[in-house]
């Protein structure tokens, strides 16, 4: 990347724009360079673990068939060995072997691209970015972008809303200063330093739609980094400068004054919700995008949004609902905006980070997933929420500030028609989403810890038990594991369904198994999950490796190996339970849609004395029901506690 001449000659691949490829200064670079590179796991180990993970979720016949295919795949000198050598070669050349597949016209390839050698991007784990996100054509809303529900604030009017939004903006800028001057403390996991790269992606960045593959553009390291945030109110977008000409940030008092100006100049409620276009299927949005930006005014407005540090959405209050429905309703607001009649037009879903502050005290955020996983977002949120609680010690001088710039859009009949289609599609998606929040008050991570059990593993086993009690079988379960111990690491998979978990959940309601045996099986299942977690964060899980082998086969233009065309592989990759633990100091919870039509999305934040859960499903699937899973999950957690409390002598 240091050869500037290559930049001139070759147009970069459309997944990370060159504006994000400026040189990062020394302290961050020194830390990043010191991190170990992601290892390519041994082939035998991956295939053994794959077979083991299949046992609880496929039939004996399917497993026997797969075992045979695996044996053929790994014969000496066979296709498996050839693909493994290809990956190992790649690992020697690359910063992150899981970050190196480039794409040709939306299909995964590599050597077919001349630009591959000239543009190996150090900035993001390119292959994972592309495979998981940028080539994914479903809408970002519900399917990809997670939402976050923050504690309800105690304001109920415009004044309170704008004061809180101003303080929030000031808090984000305070965090941004730590990123910019590289004083953000390096994070550790089990004593090992973590890759901090994702923090440098979440601000001043935006996803841009493309016909077959999107791109992510980052502006934070450009010659003139952005000095503004985007504010949206009543579907109208504004460019709000948040720095004075001398580079000092505006204070919250000054930002409040500017937000008042924005509010007062956007009182019309009949504006075309242009932002709703970003909620559509990626191919449809890419087409509409190229139409939209043909107009110079529109192009400049879109560019201002893309370039801004982040977005603040000043939402109208939600329709009043009872307290028990409130959290689930607000989760919907954060995830999708509630539809075109509510706040969905108050978004630009391509924007990496959008904070949402409603007039009734509801607040949260939605973020575009390509740039980062949940933990960096949570670190930012924890910082900002603490910051908003600080009292104003001195009133800021009221210097005259220019009127924030309103971003104009010229709406042609074609664009109006695209907006109408996006409204209809979003309405169908929203009606299909079944989302429920649970605040589990009986205990938090305190109880499993008192039993010397991992809280995350304990919760995962409760999920396995709840699912088994509803469906009478185990299913492929995805839990994300961070690979940030490695340079540019993203995630791998903890497969929570194991033979140990299946043995435990079957025994739990079996009258022929003694309570003492159940306790032992529970502890064994929790320990097994903990061991799988440790393997995954050390880079020894098998999912990314298998995917790497599959992509290597595509790149080498060899016929697809049978193990990837097998029924067991399809079952293993069909995650009926897609789960994530996203712990935070703030009493909040994240949520996302299921990844398969007949599945669930489950996210949780274990606090000391309670656990925040979100559970999503699709109404179009008769077999799934979020409220039912929540009910069974609550019962599973209580039953597991009762089992352990009834047998304290069984502690190891």
N, C-alpha and C positions, 0 to 999 in steps of 0.2 A: 504493500500500500504506500510505501514511501516514494515510489517512482512516480513523480508528478506527471511525467510525459505520458504515461499509460492512461492517465485520466483523460488527457486530451484526445487520444486516439480512439478509445473504446467507450461506447455508451454503456453505463452500468446496467446490470440486470435490474428489472423493475421490482425488486423487493426491498431494497434499502437504498434510499436516495443519497447521493454523494454529500449533500449538505450535512449529513450526520457523521461524515468520515474525517472530520478535522482532528488534529492531533490532541490527545488528552494530556494534561500536564502531569508532572512527574510523580507526585505522591500516590495518586490513584493508579497510575500506570505501574509503578514499582510494586504496589500491593497485588495488582492483577497478574503481573508477570510471575510473581512468586507462587501463585496457586498451582497445584498439580493439574495435569491434563486428564480428561476423562479416559479411563482405561477401556480397551475392548475386552469384554469378559471372555474366558476360554469357551470354545464352542461346546465342549462336552458338558460343562457346568450349566450353560444356558439351556441346553436341550433336556438335561436331567430335571432342571427346575420347572421347565415348561410342562413336561410330562406329569410332574408332581402336582402342579397347579391345576391340571386338567381333571385329575381324579375325582374331586368332589362335584364337578359340574357336567361331566359327560357320562354316557352309559359305558358299561364294561366293553361292549362290542366296539363302540367308537374309540375307546381308549386303546384297545388291542390293535385296531387298524392304524391309529396314529403312531403307536410305538414302532410298528413295522416301518412306517414312512420315515420316522426319525432315524431308525437304524440305517435305512438306505441313504438318507441325507448325509449321515456322518461317516460313511465308509471311507477308508483311506484313499486319498486321491480323488474323492468324489466331489459333487457339486458344492456341498457344505464347506468343505475344506478350501475350495477355490474362492468362494465368496468371503470366507473368514479372512483369507490372506489379503483379499482386496481391501477389506475394512482395516486390517492391520497396517497395510501400506498407507492408507489414507490417514490413519492416526499418527503416523510418523511425520506426515507433512502438514497436518492441520492443527489449528489451535484447539479444535473440539471436533472429533471425528463425527459426532452426531450433528455437526453443524455445517455440512459441506455439500449437500446435494443442491445443484442448481437446476432450474426448470426450463424446459423448452416448450413454449406454447401450452403451458399448464400441465404438461405431463412431466413425470420425474425423469430426469436424464442428467448427463453430466459431461461426458467427454465430447458429446455432440456440440457443446458450446465452446467456441473459441474464447469467449469472455470468461469462462470458468477460471482459467489460470491467472488471468489478469485481474480478476476481482474476487479474491477470497476475503470475505468481509470479516474483520475482527470484531465487529460491533455486536452482532447477535448470533445466536446459534442458528445459522441460516436454514439448515435443512428442517429442523424442528419447527422453526418459525413458519416456513412455507407449508410443510405437510399438515401441521396442526391448525394453522390459522389462515395464511394468505391465499392458499388454494381452496380453502373451504368456502363453498358458495352459498350456504344457508345464511339467512339474515344474522347480523350480529346480535340483535335483540333476542333475548331468551336463550337462543342456541349457543351463543359464544360469550357475550359480555356479562360478567358477574355484577350484581348489585350489592349494595351494602346499606343496612339500616342502622342509623345512629340513634342514640337516646333522644327521645322527644324533648325539644327545648321548651322553656316555659313562656315563650311569647305567643301572642294570639292576634297580632296586628302587623300592619306594614312596617311601622316604626321598628318593632322588635325584629322582624324578619331582616330588614336592611342593616340594622346594627350587628346582628349575628353574622350575616353574610360578609360585612366589612371586616369584622374581627377574624373570620375564617380566612378571607383572602390574605390578610396581614400574616396570619399563622402559616399559610402555605409559602408565602414569600420568605418568612423566617427560616423555614425548612430548606427552601431553595438556596438560600445564602450558604447553608452548610454543604449543599451539594456543589455549588459553584466554587466555594473556596476550599473544598475537599477537607472539611473538618467533621464530616459525618463519621461517627465511630464505626470501625470495622466490626461486623457481627461475627459471632462464633457459634458453633454447634458442636457439642461434645469436645470443647477445647480446640476445635479446628476452625481457622478463619474461613469466612464465606466470600464468594464472588459478589462484588458490590455493583456490577455492571448495570443491573436492572434499574437502580436508582437514577442512573444517567439517561434512562429512556422514558421515564414516566411524565416528565414535564416538557413543554414546548415540542410536542410530537403529535402526529396524527396519522391515521390510516387513510389511504387514498384508493378508491375503487379502480379496478382494472377489468377488462373484459373476461380474462380467464384466471388472472392472479392479481391480488391487490399488492400494494406496497406500503411501507411505513416510512414516513419522512420525519426526521428529527431536525430541529432548528437550534438546539441549545448551544452547539459549538460553531455556529456560523459566524462570519465576520461581524454581523450586526445582529446579535441574539434578540429575540422578541422582548419587548418591554410592556406588553399589554396582555390582559385577560379578555376572554369573550364573556359578555353577560347577555343572557336571553330572558326576555320578559314579554308575555303575551305574543309569543312566536316571533318577536322582533329581536334581531341580533345587534349588539353594540361592541365597539372596540374601546376598552377602558384602559388607558395608560396607567400603570401602577408604580412608575418610577418618575422622579423629577429629572430634569435635564442633567443634574449633577450625579445621577445614578443612585440617589438614596430612595428607598421605597416610600410610598405614601403611607401615612399613618391610618389607623382604622377610622378616625374622625374624618379625615380627608376622603377616604374611600366611601364612607357613608354619604357624604355630601354628593359625591359623584353618582352613587347608586340612586339617590333621590332624584337627581336630574334625569337619569335613565328612566326611572319609574314614571316620572311626570311626562316624559315625551313618548311614552309607549302605552298610553291608556286605551287606544283603540283595540277592540277584541275581534275585529273582523279580518285580520291579516291572514294571508295565505301561509299555512304552516310548512314552509320550504324544508325545514329540518327533518320532517317526517320521511322525506325521500331516503334518508340515511338508514331507515329501519327496514328497507326492502331487501329482497333477495339480491345477492351481490352482483349477479349479471344484470339484473334489471336496473339496479342503482348505477352500475358502471355506464350503462347506455344513457340513462337520464342525466348522469353527471356530465358526459361529453356534450349533451344538448345544453345543459345549464351553463357550462363555462364558455360556450361560444360567445356569449355576450360579455363585453369587457367589464361592465359594472358588476355583473354576477361573479365573474372570475376573480376580481379584486376582493369582493366580499368573502368568497369561499377561501381565498388564500389567507385573508386576515384570520379567519376561524382556525384554519389548519396551523397557522404559525403561532397562535396565541399560547401563552404559558399553560393555561387550562381554561375550563369553562365553568361559569356559575349560572345555574338555572334558577331563576326566581319564579317559583311555581304558584299557581292559584291554589287556594285551599281545596282539599278533597271533599266530596260529599260526606256529611256526617254519618258515622257508623258506630255500632256499639264497641265498647272497649276490647272485647275478646276478638272481634274481627279486625280491629284497627291495624294491628301489626302486619297481618297478612295483606291487607289493602295497601298499606304504605310500601310493603315489599314490592308489590306490583308497580306502584308509582316509580320506585327507584329503578326497577328492571326495565320497564317499558313505557312509563309515563301515563298509563291509564287510557290511552287511545286518543284519537284526534279531537274529541270533544273536551278532553281534559288537558293533560300536559305533554303528550308525546311530541307535539310540534315545538316544544320548548327544549329540544335536544339537538345535538349534532353527534349521532352515535359513533361516528368515526373518530371522534376526539378521544385521545387516550384517557383523559381524566375529566369527569364532569361532576362537580359538586351540586347537590340539589337542596335548595332551602325553600320550603313552602310557608305560606302566610300563617298556617295553623300550627307551626312548631315542628312539623314533620321534616326530617332532613336525612340525608345520606349521600350516596354517590353511585355512579355506574362507571365502569372503566372498560376500555377496549383491551382485550386480553393479549394481543400479539406482543405488546411491549414488556409485560411483566406478569408474574404470578401474584397471588394475594399478599404474601408477607411484606414486600416493600410498600405496597399500598397501605397496609395496616400500620406500619411504622410511621408513615406520613400522617395517617389519620390520628394515631395516638398523640403525636406531636401537636397537631392542629387543635384537637379537642382540649388538651391541657392548656394550650395557648389561649383559647377562647375564654377560659375560666379566669385568666389573670385580670385583675382590675386595672383600669386606666389610671395611671399615677398622675399624669399631667395632661391637661387638655392641649391638643395640637393647635399651633397657630393656623388661622383660617386664611391661607393664601389663596388668591384667585386662581382657579384651575380651569383649563379649557373644557368646553362641553364635550363629553364622550362622543365619538363618531358613530353615527347610526349606519349600519351596513345595509345597503339598498339591494333589492333584487327586482329585476325586470321579469315579470311572469308572463310568458307567452302562452297561448292556448295549449301548446304541446307540453309545456312544463306543468300547467294546471292539470292536464290529463294524467301526467306521471304522478303528481301529488295525490290525485283521487285514487289511482290504482294502489299507491303505497298505503293510503288510509284504509282501504278495504282489506288489503292483505294483513295489515297490522291488527285490524279489528278481529279477523279470524284467528290470528295467533294468540291474541290476548284472551279471547273466549276459550281457547283450547287449554290455556295454562291453569293448572290447579296447584296453588301454592299455599302452604300453611306454615306458620311459625309456632314454635313451642318454646316457652321458657320453663325448663324443667327445674322446679324449685326444691326438690327433695334432697339433693346433694349436688356437689360440683366435683372438681378434680380432687377435693380434699378426701373423699371416701376411698376411691381406688388407691390413692397415695398411702392412706393409713393401712391399707392391706398389702402394701409394697407391690402394687400392680401399676402398670403404665395406664394413665387415664385415657389416652387415645386408643390403646389396644382394648381396654375395657369397653369403651363406647362402640368400637367396631364389632366386638363380639355381641353386644346388645343388638346392634343392627342385624347381624347374622341370625340371631335368635328371633327377632321380630319378623324378618323376611321368611324364615323357615316356618314359623307358626301360621303365617298367612298362606304360603304357597306349597308347603310340604316338600320343598327342595331347596338346595343352595343355588346361587347364581354367580355368574362372573361379576366380581366386585372390583371396582377401581378406586384406589385411594392415592392421591398424588403425594409423591415423595420428592423433596427438594434435592437437586444435584448441585447446589450452590457451593459445595465443598470443592468443586472443580471449576476451572477456568471456563467462563461462559455457560456453566451448567444451567439447565432448565428443570425438567422433572422426569421422573420415571414412575413406575407403577408399583404400589404395594398391593398385592392380591390378597385381600382379607379373607376370602373363602379358601379354607385349607381342609385337609382331612381332619386335622385337630379341631377346627371350628365345627365341622360337620358332625363329628363324633360327639362333641359337647352339646350342640343344639338338639340332636336326636335324643340324647340321654336326659335332657332337662325335663321333659314331660313324660319320661318313661317310668312307670311305677316299679319296674323290675330293677331299676338302678338305685342304689342307696344314695342318700344325701351326701355322705362322705365321698363316694365315688364321683358324684356330680361336681363337688367342690374341686376335686383333683383335676377333673376334665376341664373345668372352667379355667383353672390356673394354668393348665398345660396349653390350652388354646390361646390364652392371653400372652403367655411367654413365646409361643410360636409366632404370633403376630408381631411381637416386639422384635424377634429375631429377623423376620422378613423386612421390617422397617429398617433395621440396622444395615441389612444387606443392600437395600435399595439406596440409602443415602451414601453408602460407600461405592456406588456405581456397579453393584453386582446383581441387580435385578435383570430380568430377561426380556422385558417388553421392548425397550428401545433397541436392544441388540437384535432381536428377531426382525423388527421393522428395518433396521439397518441392512440386514442380510437380504431382505426382500427388495429394498431399494437398490442394493448392489446388483441383484439379479436383473432388475429392470435396466439399470445403466449398462451392464455388460451385454445386454441384448440376448441373454440366454432365456430358454423357455422357463416359465415360472415353476419353481420346485413344488412337488406335490404337497409338501407339508403346509404350504400356504393356500392350497386349493381344497384343503381337507375340511370336512364338517366340523371337526373339533376346533380348528383354528377360527372358524366363523363364530362358533359358540363362545370361545375364549375372548373374542374381541367385541362381543355384544354385551356391553356392560349394563345389565339391568339395575345395578346399584352403582352410581357414580358419586363418589364421596370425597369430602375434603375437610380436614381440620384446619381452621384458620384462627389461631389464638390471638387475642388482643388484650391490652390493658383496658381499653374502652369497652363498655358493656354493649357490644354491637354484634351483628351477625351478617355473614355474606350469604348469597343465594345465587342459583343459576338453574337453568332448565335441564331436564334429563337429556342424556346423549343418545338415547334410542327411544323409538315411539312407545315401547311398552316398559319403560324404565322409570327410575326415580333419580332426582338430584338431591343429595343430602349434604348440608354443610353445617358445621357446628363450631362454637367457641366455648370451650370449657373454662368457666370462671371458677374462683375458689369454692363458692358455696352454691352455685347453680350452673346450668348449662343452657346456652342459647342454641336452638336448632332451627334450621329451615329445611323443609321437605317440599319438593316439587314433583309433579306428574303431569300427564296430559289427559284432559277430559275425553279425548277421542279414543282412548284405550279403556275398554270396559274392565280390564283386569287390574288396573292400577288406581289407587285412591290415596291421596296424600294424607287426609285426615285419618284414614284407617292405619296407615303405616305409623303415623305419629302416636296413635293410641297403643299400638302393639310395641312400639319402641319404649314408651313410658313404662308399660307393664314389664317389659324385658329388663329394663334398668332396675326397677324395684324388686323383681324376682331374683335377680343376680345379687343385689345387696342383701336381701333376706337370706339367701342361701349361704353367703359368706358370713353374715352375722350369726347365723344359727350354728356355725361350726368354726369358732375361733381357734380351736385346737388344731385345725387342719393347716394352719399357716406354716409355710416352710421357712 
